[in-house]
Amino acid sequence: MLRNERYRGLGPRAMSAPYHYKAFGLNILSDFAVRTLPDMPKATPDARIQIRDIGKPFEASSVTVGKRDWQADGEKLLLDIPDIARFLIAKGKEIWIESAPSADAQDIEAYLIGSAFAALLQQRELLTLHASAIETPKGAVLFLGKSGAGKSTLLSAMLTRGYAMISDDISALQFDGSETPKVLPAFPTRRLTKKAMSFFDIASGGLTPMRADKDKYLVPAPLFCEHPRPLHRAYLLHPQDGSPIDVRDLSAAEQFQYLTRFTFRRNYYKGLGLEAFSFQAVTTLAKNNSLTKIVRPTDTLEIHELADRVEQDLL
């Protein structure tokens, strides 16, 4: 059972519950302190994070999809990470956490704000993309790509130019009936490696790793957009050794393919009975010609040149 005392050291606050946070446009009530999320005034919660014994959340016969580390029955999703924790996400309103006896708090939180949040957002019929996002005068701009493609690094380069962060790693898009979705503000923390932090002259003192065994740190963003912004453009980052920076248009079919590929935890939609929603959401984005591909060199030293090309393309 996850205990509050396991979370000492995540901040200077006294360990008294509950805690009030805001993320992805949701008011969140939590049983424990989540170091990644900013404190917010008390408000009627849209979702709650609870420390609870999960037991058997559904009968095996009711499972719609069963994978190596998760199961779903259409209404609930159980994420089971060995030696870390089990997370039960239900109806877009509840996340229950039951930790392994020797689990590290940093690892638990990494899965909470990653895969568990993704399932919660999907249950609320939001499209989750593996992307970072910034605010521009024309609207939100997304940077999609696989892990290591440079999403957080490019985000950080844009922050040095006065743009505000909307999200990092997971971007949630809301479709409200219009053709243009809105990108919801996540929380003002980005994930950077020590190499990237050194490049931007960010000191690691006082910062904690995203996970106990990973070289990624939680770094506060100097500017953060707190309101949903309509999507203006999306860029697919494709690192390639020895390649010059090249901006390429994509056909509607290619855009659909890439947007599907970089939907964060896309198989969850099937388990939750939301395949039709995710298909329609991706189709809408591809139809609006929202995605452009940027082939970029893998060297971090080229990141400011890459930011220059993005700014030129946005004019």
ABEGO torsion letter per residue (X at the ends): XBBAAAABGAEABBBBOBBBBBBGGBBBBBABBBAABBBBBBBBBABBBBBBBAEBABBAAABABBBAABBBAGABBBBBBBGABBBBBBGGABBBBBBBAABBAAAAAAAAABAAAAAAAAAAGBBBBBBBBBBBAAEBBBBBEBBGAGAAAAAAAAAAAGBBBABBGBBBBBBAGBABBBBBBBBBBBBBBAAAAAAAGBBABGBBBABAABBBBBBBBABBBABBBBBABBBBBBBBBGBBBBBBBBBAAAAAAAAAAABBGAAAAAAAGAAAAAAAAAAAAAAAGABBBBBBBABAAAAAAAAAAAAAAAX
